[in-house]
Amino acid sequence: MSAADLVVVGAGAAGLWLAGSAAEAGLQVLVLEKTARTGTKVLASGGTRCNLTTTLGPKEAAALFGRKAERFLGPAFSTLPPLEVRQRFSQ
Ligand SMILES: Cc1cc2nc3c(=O)[nH]c(=O)nc-3n(C[C@H](O)[C@H](O)[C@H](O)COP(=O)(O)OP(=O)(O)OC[C@H]3O[C@@H](n4cnc5c(N)ncnc54)[C@H](O)[C@@H]3O)c2cc1C
């Protein structure tokens, strides 16, 4: 067994994203998941169809959630647009 540079506890959306990014940066990553399957909630998204995002642009996607949520989601979607999320999960 080799030593890990980074231990990620929980293989959900956040943990898998972090683990992938850290591995790409050259770190040895160990992911610990307490259940038998990784990414369970990601797979359950969109009524179990795993349609976790959209093909819309950042502004259009944020607008779907109403004016109040749009103010919160707008900057987040601009920083990481839905199409980049799709490409990342495809990888
Ligand atoms: C039925 C359902 C449908 C959804 N649909 C959508 C949707 O359509 N669109 C959308 O954007 N979002 C949707 N969501 C929400 C989305 O799935 C969550 O926001 C997202 O999964 C949260 O990611 P996370 O990494 O923060 O947490 P989680 O996905 O909960 O991941 C945490 C992981 O850590 C593990 N863990 C916890 N404690 C320990 C421990 N002590 N040791 C080891 N492992 C541990 C858990 O087992 C889990 O795998 C849905 C959620 C559900 C439940």
The ligand as an ORCA input file, in Angstrom:
! r2SCAN-3c Opt
* xyz 0 1
  C     -33.041     11.799     -4.605
  C     -32.134     12.979     -4.853
  C     -32.259     13.687     -6.048
  C     -31.464     14.793     -6.294
  N     -31.581     15.428     -7.475
  C     -30.766     16.456     -7.784
  C     -30.820     17.073     -9.057
  O     -31.610     16.718     -9.911
  N     -29.961     18.107     -9.299
  C     -29.056     18.534     -8.363
  O     -28.282     19.454     -8.657
  N     -28.986     17.954     -7.140
  C     -29.819     16.936     -6.830
  N     -29.739     16.343     -5.608
  C     -28.827     16.915     -4.621
  C     -27.378     16.482     -4.852
  O     -27.361     15.100     -5.093
  C     -26.595     16.858     -3.608
  O     -26.621     18.266     -3.461
  C     -25.132     16.411     -3.725
  O     -25.067     15.014     -3.928
  C     -24.388     16.759     -2.442
  O     -23.042     16.317     -2.611
  P     -22.081     16.150     -1.389
  O     -20.786     15.615     -1.941
  O     -22.023     17.440     -0.636
  O     -22.775     15.118     -0.394
  P     -23.202     13.583     -0.648
  O     -23.583     13.344     -2.061
  O     -24.171     13.300      0.440
  O     -21.855     12.775     -0.389
  C     -21.319     12.514      0.899
  C     -20.686     11.128      0.864
  O     -19.949     10.932      2.057
  C     -20.205      9.624      2.558
  N     -19.889      9.652      3.987
  C     -20.542     10.312      4.961
  N     -19.943     10.108      6.138
  C     -18.869      9.306      5.901
  C     -17.861      8.757      6.727
  N     -17.820      8.978      8.051
  N     -16.911      7.977      6.156
  C     -16.923      7.723      4.815
  N     -17.870      8.223      3.987
  C     -18.829      9.011      4.534
  C     -21.648      9.372      2.209
  O     -21.966      8.003      2.203
  C     -21.726      9.996      0.815
  O     -21.375      9.084     -0.216
  C     -30.518     15.229     -5.316
  C     -30.398     14.522     -4.113
  C     -31.186     13.399     -3.888
  C     -31.020     12.649     -2.583
*
